[in-house]
Amino acid sequence: MAGAEPRPSARRYRVDITPDAARQLRKLDPPTARRVQGAIELLGLDPRPPASRQLRGRPGYRVRIGDWRVTYTVEDGILLVLVLRLAHRRDVYEG
């Protein structure tokens, strides 16, 4: 079908990371950093995977990678995932 809109799963979102989240990613030990980076990259294919949860009290989502949490927002109109914060589970929801 010419001109048909692609399936939502076929769209690729751009993934941007805030400077704070990038700094925290650089501080992680290499195996954990690889796992977290892989999970962040997958958000470009599916910004709302089954394991993600919508945040309460503020806009955005979170995804869990072991003891680490990645909080992010999704802009569907411009196909953008913005990673806001990356932190250990005991610290991520503070502030």
N, C-alpha and C positions, 0 to 999 in steps of 0.2 A: 504494500500500500504506500504510494508516494505521498509524502507530506504528513504521514501519521506521526503523532507524538510518541517518543520512546516510552517503554514501560518505566515506571518509577524506579525499579531495580536496575535498569540499564543506565540511568543518569549517574554521573560522577560528580560528587561534591568536592569543592576545593577545601582543604583543611589548613587552617591557619592556627598558630600557637602564639599565645601572648608571651611577652618577654619573661614574665614571672614563671609561667609553666615551662618554658624552654630552659630556664636556669635550673629549675628543680629537676628536669629530665637529665641535664648534664651531671648533676650531683649523684644520681643513682649508680649503684654498682652495675657493671656491664650486662650481666644476665637479666637483671630486672629491667634495665633500660631498654634492652631489645624487646622484651615482652610488652612493655608499655608502649614503645614506639610502634610495634606491630598492631596493637589494639587501636591506637590513634589512626594509623593508616587505614584500617578497616572501616573507620567511621566515614571515610570518603565514599565507600561503596554502599554502606547502609548506616545512615546517621541515627537511626533508632532501632538498633538490634534488639532481639528478645531479652537480652540480659541488661539492657539499659533501664533506668528508672527516671521518671520525671521528678525534679526537685520540688519540695514543698516550700511555700512561702516566697519563692523567687523563680524567675524564668530559667529554664535550662534543664539539662539532663545530667546523669552521672552514669558511668560505667565502672565496674569493679574489675581490677586486675590483681588478684591475690589480696594483699593488705593495702594496695594502693587504689586511689580513686581518681578518676579524671572527670572533671565537671566541664560542661560545654554547652553552647547554644547552637541552634540550627536556624539558618535563614533560607527557607525553601525558595523564596523568590529569586535569589541570586546564587543558589546552590553553594552555600558556604557553611562549613562547620568551624566554629571558633572555640578552640580549647582555652578555657579560662583559667583553670587551676589543676594542678597535679600535686597530690599530697598523700601522706600516709592516712589511713582511715581514722586515726585518733585526732588528726589535725584539720582535715579537709573542710569541715562544715563551720569552723570558727571564723569569725570576722567576715 
